[in-house]
Amino acid sequence: LLSAPGLRRQAAVAISQELSRFACRSAGPGAWISQVRRRSSLLSSRLEEKPFSEMEMSYIKQGEEALQKSLSILGDQDGWKTETEAANGDKVLSKVLPDVGKVFRLEVVVDQPLDAVYGELVDRMEQMGDWNPSVEEVKILQKIGKDTVITHEKAAATPGNIVGPRDFVSVRCAKRRGSTCVLAGMATKYGAMPEQEGFVRAENGPTCMVLRPLSGSPSQTRLTWLLSIDLKGWLPKTIINQVLSQTQVDFANHLRGRLARTA
């Protein structure tokens, strides 16, 4: 019976009405009645949700795995070395992990509130190619629930074509907890987007961005970007390290420009 949407709604309404009548007969609405009412509301909302397929669940789990691995890497403060530091305080650090390789960590402060930064990086991620010269295109291939998407990203050619055309297929997971937002991702397989002619399929991850209001200044946002990429192909490590660290510095400046224009 609960497979019919109309009956699900009727059942939720009936449960709520019965609880209300019971509460009126009592001296006052006890804590347990409020708890059951909340649970029945949660149950009715869950009954309305579309169940995920096995493949969709695997993507959700990959996104969660990327998030947990990324936060674990960022949580370990040991071993980070400064790659570059700009006059405005933007800093790129790096460290080498046995099972991941070299990872880069960008630390910047953006003069815009968290919601503005979140909206640009998550809600309007497909517009990133409009303001970030390092990105040719970002396309959402599939949305899974509220938090998870599968994306295809084409990287723009580097100056002098030092690094040839690369593209990425990734699962991305966005979580908001209080005043902190975490945007995590990692490479995945997606049957509808096989390797493209003229592009080397590179791999992300685990990678993430953490957004937090700057302490004492809620109109500013502290952004931490953990970058881990395997560009594939035959490229000297010195070139890879230079390109990736510079990409992070440039990203911060392009993001500031975009936010200033759309504020």
Buried (B, 14 or more C-beta within 10 A) or exposed (E): EEEEEEEBEEBBEEBEEEBEEEBEEEEEBEEEBEEBBEEBEEBBEEBEEEEBEEEBEBBBEBBBBBBBBBBEBBEEEEEBEEBBEEEEEBBBBBBEEEEBEBBBBBBBBBBBBBBBBBBBBBEBBEBBBEBBEBBBEBEEBBEBBEBBBBBBBBBBBBEEEEBBBBBBBBBBBBBBEEEEBBBBBBBBEBEEBEEEEEBBBBBBBBBBBBBBBBEEEEEBBBBBBBBBBEBEEEBEEEEBBBBBBBBBBEBBBBBBEBBEEEE
